[in-house]
Amino acid sequence: QVQLEESGGGLVQAGESLRLSCTATGDFFNVNDWGWYRQTPGAERELVAGITKDDSTKYTDSVKGRFTISRENAKKTLYLQMNSLKPEDTGVYFCNRDVPYSGWLYPWGQGTQVTVSS
C-alpha cells in the first residue's frame, strides 16, 4: 500500500515563497505521473500542477509562472516550489498520482496547510 506524506506548508505573507515536499512509499514512483492538489473549504480538491514520468509539466492557469513542480525519483519525492504567493493560494495541499479516474488514486495523505496572508 502506497503511503504519501506531504510537508513544507506554513503561514506566509503575500509575495513570499514556500517549497512543498511529498514522499511516497512503494516501488512505482518513477513510472507514475504525479500531481499537487489543493483543497479549500467548501470546494472540491483540484489539481494545480502535474508532472509526467517524462518530466512534462502542466499547471492550472492561476499558478502558471509562479509554481514549479518537480520530482526526484531516486528519493521518491515530489516538490512544489511556490513563489509570489497570493492569499487565494491558501488551502491544504496534497500529492497523488495524476490519473483520469479517481478510483486510481492512492490513499490520500494528511496534506500540508498553506496560508497566505495579505
N, CA, C and O of each residue as an XYZ file, in Angstrom:
472
protein
N       0.850     -1.185      0.000
C       0.000      0.000      0.000
C       0.887      1.237      0.000
O       1.742      1.394      0.871
N       0.684      2.105     -0.969
C       1.468      3.332     -1.040
C       0.996      4.306      0.025
O      -0.202      4.492      0.236
N       1.954      4.917      0.687
C       1.647      5.972      1.649
C       2.299      7.264      1.179
O       3.437      7.268      0.708
N       1.565      8.354      1.313
C       2.022      9.667      0.882
C       2.137     10.584      2.090
O       1.270     10.587      2.964
N       3.208     11.356      2.133
C       3.408     12.286      3.242
C       3.869     13.621      2.698
O       4.935     13.730      2.092
N       3.049     14.632      2.926
C       3.337     15.987      2.475
C       3.921     16.816      3.616
O       3.607     16.595      4.786
N       4.771     17.769      3.258
C       5.358     18.663      4.256
C       5.758     19.971      3.595
O       5.766     20.084      2.369
N       6.088     20.958      4.419
C       6.609     22.211      3.909
C       5.658     23.390      3.937
O       6.049     24.515      3.624
N       4.424     23.143      4.305
C       3.472     24.244      4.359
C       3.757     25.192      5.513
O       4.656     24.960      6.322
N       2.980     26.258      5.573
C       3.150     27.216      6.659
C       2.341     28.463      6.430
O       1.543     28.547      5.497
N       2.558     29.437      7.301
C       1.898     30.730      7.210
C       2.910     31.738      6.676
O       3.961     31.954      7.279
N       2.588     32.344      5.554
C       3.487     33.318      4.940
C       2.691     34.537      4.527
O       1.461     34.509      4.489
N       3.403     35.608      4.217
C       2.756     36.812      3.706
C       2.722     36.762      2.185
O       3.517     36.067      1.552
N       1.810     37.494      1.624
C       1.714     37.582      0.170
C       3.055     38.021     -0.412
O       3.714     38.923      0.105
N       3.440     37.355     -1.504
C       4.701     37.656     -2.161
C       5.850     36.754     -1.756
O       6.881     36.708     -2.426
N       5.669     36.036     -0.656
C       6.725     35.146     -0.190
C       6.646     33.788     -0.893
O       5.784     33.553     -1.740
N       7.569     32.910     -0.516
C       7.684     31.608     -1.180
C       7.617     30.464     -0.172
O       7.910     30.636      1.011
N       7.232     29.315     -0.662
C       7.273     28.062      0.089
C       7.673     26.947     -0.861
O       7.448     27.032     -2.069
N       8.267     25.907     -0.306
C       8.570     24.713     -1.078
C       7.951     23.511     -0.379
O       8.313     23.168      0.747
N       7.018     22.888     -1.065
C       6.355     21.711     -0.534
C       7.087     20.455     -0.998
O       7.656     20.414     -2.089
N       7.060     19.437     -0.148
C       7.637     18.140     -0.490
C       6.615     17.051     -0.234
O       5.747     17.178      0.629
N       6.732     15.985     -0.996
C       5.857     14.816     -0.820
C       6.712     13.576     -1.018
O       7.326     13.395     -2.070
N       6.747     12.738     -0.016
C       7.459     11.479     -0.154
C       6.460     10.333     -0.244
O       5.394     10.358      0.370
N       6.838      9.333     -1.023
C       5.953      8.197     -1.259
C       6.673      6.900     -0.945
O       7.868      6.761     -1.205
N       5.941      5.957     -0.388
C       6.481      4.615     -0.233
C       6.114      3.800     -1.465
O       5.357      4.264     -2.318
N       6.634      2.617     -1.557
C       6.296      1.753     -2.679
C       7.344      1.793     -3.770
O       8.311      2.552     -3.704
N       7.134      0.961     -4.772
C       8.154      0.731     -5.785
C       7.907      1.394     -7.126
O       8.719      1.231     -8.037
N       6.845      2.118     -7.279
C       6.472      2.560     -8.622
C       6.435      4.074     -8.770
O       5.742      4.589     -9.647
N       7.164      4.788     -7.934
C       7.156      6.246     -8.011
C       7.567      6.726     -9.383
O       6.930      7.614     -9.950
N       8.625      6.147     -9.923
C       9.211      6.680    -11.143
C       8.367      6.430    -12.388
O       8.585      7.082    -13.409
N       7.427      5.523    -12.336
C       6.638      5.234    -13.539
C       5.290      5.950    -13.532
O       4.527      5.858    -14.494
N       5.005      6.654    -12.458
C       3.729      7.351    -12.341
C       3.831      8.812    -12.759
O       4.879      9.443    -12.625
N       2.725      9.331    -13.265
C       2.524     10.772    -13.366
C       2.016     11.237    -12.007
O       1.187     10.575    -11.384
N       2.520     12.379    -11.555
C       2.163     12.872    -10.222
C       1.585     14.277    -10.280
O       1.792     15.018    -11.241
N       0.859     14.620     -9.234
C       0.280     15.948     -9.186
C       0.196     16.498     -7.774
O       0.210     15.763     -6.787
N       0.111     17.798     -7.719
C      -0.216     18.501     -6.475
C      -1.651     18.985     -6.565
O      -2.061     19.577     -7.564
N      -2.399     18.730     -5.523
C      -3.807     19.085     -5.454
C      -4.006     20.072     -4.298
O      -3.277     20.052     -3.306
N      -5.000     20.924     -4.456
C      -5.317     21.912     -3.417
C      -6.793     21.782     -3.050
O      -7.665     21.656     -3.909
N      -7.033     21.816     -1.759
C      -8.419     21.796     -1.271
C      -8.657     23.006     -0.391
O      -7.873     23.309      0.509
N      -9.752     23.690     -0.668
C     -10.169     24.825      0.149
C     -11.552     24.526      0.702
O     -12.276     23.707      0.135
N     -11.937     25.176      1.807
C     -13.230     24.882      2.429
C     -14.384     25.051      1.452
O     -14.496     26.070      0.771
N     -15.231     24.045      1.397
C     -16.415     24.111      0.562
C     -16.174     23.813     -0.907
O     -17.103     23.874     -1.713
N     -14.943     23.493     -1.263
C     -14.629     23.233     -2.664
C     -14.035     21.836     -2.822
O     -13.509     21.253     -1.874
N     -14.130     21.328     -4.019
C     -13.521     20.026     -4.293
C     -12.007     20.184     -4.442
O     -11.499     21.256     -4.768
N     -11.317     19.091     -4.194
C      -9.881     19.083     -4.397
C      -9.593     19.291     -5.888
O     -10.198     18.641     -6.741
N      -8.667     20.203     -6.192
C      -8.354     20.480     -7.586
C      -6.873     20.248     -7.840
O      -6.028     20.464     -6.971
N      -6.586     19.801     -9.053
C      -5.197     19.619     -9.469
C      -4.623     20.979     -9.850
O      -5.164     21.661    -10.720
N      -3.534     21.373     -9.204
C      -2.930     22.663     -9.536
C      -1.658     22.514    -10.354
O      -1.272     23.441    -11.066
N      -1.000     21.363    -10.265
C       0.224     21.136    -11.031
C       0.411     19.640    -11.228
O       0.102     18.842    -10.344
N       0.921     19.271    -12.396
C       1.175     17.872    -12.675
C       2.492     17.685    -13.385
O       2.973     18.582    -14.077
N       3.077     16.504    -13.209
C       4.329     16.177    -13.880
C       4.261     14.719    -14.322
O       3.885     13.838    -13.550
N       4.630     14.485    -15.573
C       4.609     13.130    -16.094
C       5.886     12.391    -15.719
O       6.829     12.969    -15.178
N       5.889     11.119    -16.016
C       7.088     10.310    -15.752
C       8.244     10.760    -16.633
O       9.403     10.453    -16.351
N       7.930     11.486    -17.699
C       8.953     12.024    -18.598
C       9.262     13.481    -18.305
O       9.939     14.143    -19.092
N       8.771     13.988    -17.181
C       9.047     15.345    -16.702
C       8.342     16.455    -17.486
O       8.744     17.615    -17.396
N       7.316     16.126    -18.241
C       6.470     17.175    -18.796
C       5.586     17.714    -17.684
O       5.107     16.959    -16.838
N       5.373     19.021    -17.692
C       4.610     19.635    -16.608
C       3.386     20.373    -17.129
O       3.317     20.750    -18.299
N       2.426     20.569    -16.240
C       1.234     21.340    -16.554
C       0.792     22.034    -15.280
O       1.065     21.573    -14.172
N       0.093     23.171    -15.465
C      -0.347     23.970    -14.329
C      -1.727     24.536    -14.593
O      -2.089     24.824    -15.734
N      -2.490     24.693    -13.527
C      -3.727     25.419    -13.667
C      -3.388     26.890    -13.897
O      -2.338     27.368    -13.466
N      -4.278     27.598    -14.574
C      -3.949     28.956    -15.004
C      -3.556     29.866    -13.845
O      -2.683     30.721    -13.997
N      -4.180     29.695    -12.710
C      -3.964     30.627    -11.604
C      -2.555     30.555    -11.007
O      -2.139     31.467    -10.293
N      -1.826     29.481    -11.294
C      -0.488     29.344    -10.707
C       0.623     29.371    -11.755
O       1.803     29.331    -11.406
N       0.261     29.436    -13.015
C       1.274     29.448    -14.078
C       2.232     30.614    -13.891
O       1.816     31.741    -13.625
N       3.517     30.325    -14.035
C       4.534     31.354    -13.881
C       4.969     31.593    -12.450
O       5.946     32.302    -12.210
N       4.252     31.007    -11.486
C       4.595     31.204    -10.067
C       4.978     29.903     -9.379
O       5.825     29.901     -8.486
N       4.367     28.800     -9.782
C       4.625     27.497     -9.167
C       5.436     26.637    -10.125
O       5.277     26.718    -11.343
N       6.305     25.816     -9.555
C       7.082     24.865    -10.338
C       7.039     23.499     -9.666
O       7.409     23.353     -8.500
N       6.584     22.505    -10.416
C       6.538     21.143     -9.914
C       7.772     20.398    -10.416
O       8.204     20.592    -11.552
N       8.330     19.553     -9.567
C       9.487     18.749     -9.964
C       9.459     17.440     -9.193
O       8.686     17.275     -8.249
N      10.303     16.524     -9.606
C      10.334     15.212     -8.965
C      11.772     14.726     -8.858
O      12.625     15.078     -9.672
N      12.021     13.927     -7.860
C      13.332     13.306     -7.680
C      13.074     11.819     -7.462
O      12.799     11.380     -6.345
N      13.166     11.063     -8.533
C      12.770      9.655     -8.486
C      13.597      8.842     -7.494
O      13.064      7.963     -6.817
N      14.892      9.129     -7.406
C      15.755      8.357     -6.512
C      15.310      8.486     -5.062
O      15.506      7.570     -4.263
N      14.713      9.620     -4.725
C      14.235      9.840     -3.357
C      12.742      9.636     -3.230
O      12.174      9.827     -2.155
N      12.097      9.245     -4.327
C      10.630      9.075     -4.331
C       9.961     10.317     -3.752
O       9.083     10.226     -2.894
N      10.388     11.465     -4.231
C       9.915     12.732     -3.685
C       9.438     13.646     -4.789
O      10.056     13.751     -5.849
N       8.335     14.300     -4.524
C       7.715     15.284     -5.411
C       7.821     16.640     -4.717
O       7.673     16.739     -3.499
N       8.078     17.677     -5.504
C       8.215     19.017     -4.944
C       7.250     19.982     -5.620
O       6.804     19.768     -6.748
N       6.942     21.060     -4.886
C       6.205     22.172     -5.472
C       6.826     23.456     -4.939
O       6.660     23.798     -3.768
N       7.534     24.155     -5.799
C       8.085     25.460     -5.461
C       7.015     26.499     -5.732
O       6.525     26.627     -6.854
N       6.662     27.234     -4.701
C       5.583     28.204     -4.791
C       6.160     29.587     -4.539
O       6.586     29.901     -3.428
N       6.170     30.399     -5.569
C       6.699     31.761     -5.464
C       5.581     32.782     -5.621
O       4.493     32.467     -6.104
N       5.866     34.003     -5.205
C       4.891     35.097     -5.333
C       3.515     34.667     -4.848
O       2.516     34.849     -5.544
N       3.470     34.111     -3.679
C       2.224     33.564     -3.158
C       1.174     34.639     -2.971
O       1.479     35.784     -2.639
N      -0.070     34.245     -3.191
C      -1.220     35.128     -3.065
C      -2.179     34.545     -2.035
O      -2.167     33.339     -1.786
N      -3.006     35.392     -1.438
C      -3.990     34.858     -0.473
C      -4.870     33.753     -1.066
O      -5.266     32.833     -0.350
N      -5.173     33.831     -2.341
C      -6.010     32.806     -2.964
C      -5.309     31.468     -3.145
O      -5.945     30.493     -3.546
N      -4.026     31.399     -2.861
C      -3.313     30.127     -2.877
C      -3.529     29.342     -1.577
O      -3.132     28.182     -1.472
N      -4.147     29.975     -0.612
C      -4.387     29.329      0.671
C      -5.198     28.050      0.503
O      -6.167     28.010     -0.255
N      -4.793     27.016      1.211
C      -5.513     25.748      1.180
C      -4.643     24.635      1.739
O      -3.510     24.856      2.167
N      -5.195     23.449      1.724
C      -4.430     22.267      2.101
C      -3.950     21.612      0.813
O      -4.740     21.359     -0.097
N      -2.670     21.343      0.743
C      -2.063     20.793     -0.460
C      -1.742     19.318     -0.252
O      -1.182     18.914      0.767
N      -2.112     18.543     -1.239
C      -1.909     17.102     -1.226
C      -1.170     16.689     -2.500
O      -1.239     17.372     -3.521
N      -0.478     15.583     -2.423
C       0.096     14.994     -3.629
C      -0.593     13.663     -3.895
O      -1.113     13.026     -2.979
N      -0.590     13.258     -5.140
C      -1.135     11.970     -5.522
C      -0.814     11.743     -6.992
O      -0.284     12.624     -7.667
N      -1.135     10.569     -7.469
C      -0.987     10.314     -8.878
C      -1.874     11.275     -9.663
O      -2.914     11.715     -9.173
N      -1.462     11.588    -10.859
C      -2.296     12.349    -11.782
C      -2.883     11.340    -12.758
O      -2.236     10.929    -13.721
N      -4.114     10.954    -12.488
C      -4.773      9.909    -13.264
C      -6.173     10.363    -13.651
O      -6.735     11.240    -12.995
N      -6.759      9.778    -14.717
C      -8.056     10.254    -15.191
C      -9.249      9.816    -14.348
O     -10.323     10.407    -14.451
N      -9.081      8.807    -13.532
C     -10.190      8.299    -12.737
C      -9.848      8.328    -11.255
O      -8.772      7.884    -10.854
N     -10.741      8.839    -10.458
C     -10.467      8.977     -9.024
C     -10.220      7.637     -8.356
O      -9.524      7.560     -7.344
N     -10.788      6.586     -8.922
C     -10.582      5.265     -8.351
C      -9.160      4.767     -8.465
O      -8.777      3.801     -7.806
N      -8.378      5.424     -9.301
C      -6.984      5.038     -9.480
C      -6.043      5.787     -8.541
O      -4.844      5.509     -8.523
N      -6.561      6.720     -7.773
C      -5.719      7.480     -6.862
C      -5.255      6.599     -5.712
O      -5.943      5.659     -5.314
N      -4.093      6.914     -5.191
C      -3.619      6.284     -3.971
C      -4.391      6.862     -2.772
O      -5.017      7.914     -2.903
N      -4.359      6.200     -1.617
C      -4.954      6.802     -0.418
C      -4.302      8.158     -0.137
O      -3.085      8.312     -0.239
N      -5.131      9.126      0.216
C      -4.606     10.467      0.446
C      -3.790     10.525      1.739
O      -4.082      9.828      2.711
N      -2.762     11.371      1.722
C      -2.028     11.671      2.935
C      -2.756     12.727      3.737
O      -3.914     13.049      3.472
N      -2.051     13.261      4.728
C      -2.652     14.269      5.608
C      -2.700     15.634      4.956
O      -3.495     16.487      5.349
N      -1.861     15.843      3.970
C      -1.785     17.157      3.359
C      -0.944     18.119      4.193
O      -0.569     17.823      5.327
N      -0.662     19.265      3.607
C       0.078     20.295      4.318
C      -0.611     21.640      4.103
O      -0.925     22.011      2.973
N      -0.839     22.360      5.189
C      -1.599     23.603      5.133
C      -0.717     24.759      4.672
O       0.373     24.979      5.200
N      -1.204     25.480      3.693
C      -0.567     26.714      3.232
C      -1.532     27.856      3.476
O      -2.665     27.840      2.995
N      -1.082     28.833      4.218
C      -1.899     30.005      4.500
C      -1.115     31.242      4.102
O      -0.001     31.467      4.574
N      -1.712     32.044      3.226
C      -1.061     33.255      2.742
C      -1.871     34.452      3.218
O      -3.046     34.599      2.883
N      -1.239     35.282      3.985
C      -1.925     36.472      4.498
C      -1.643     37.667      3.584
O      -0.598     37.757      2.939
N      -2.602     38.565      3.556
C      -2.457     39.743      2.675
C      -1.768     40.884      3.392
O      -1.564     41.948      2.807
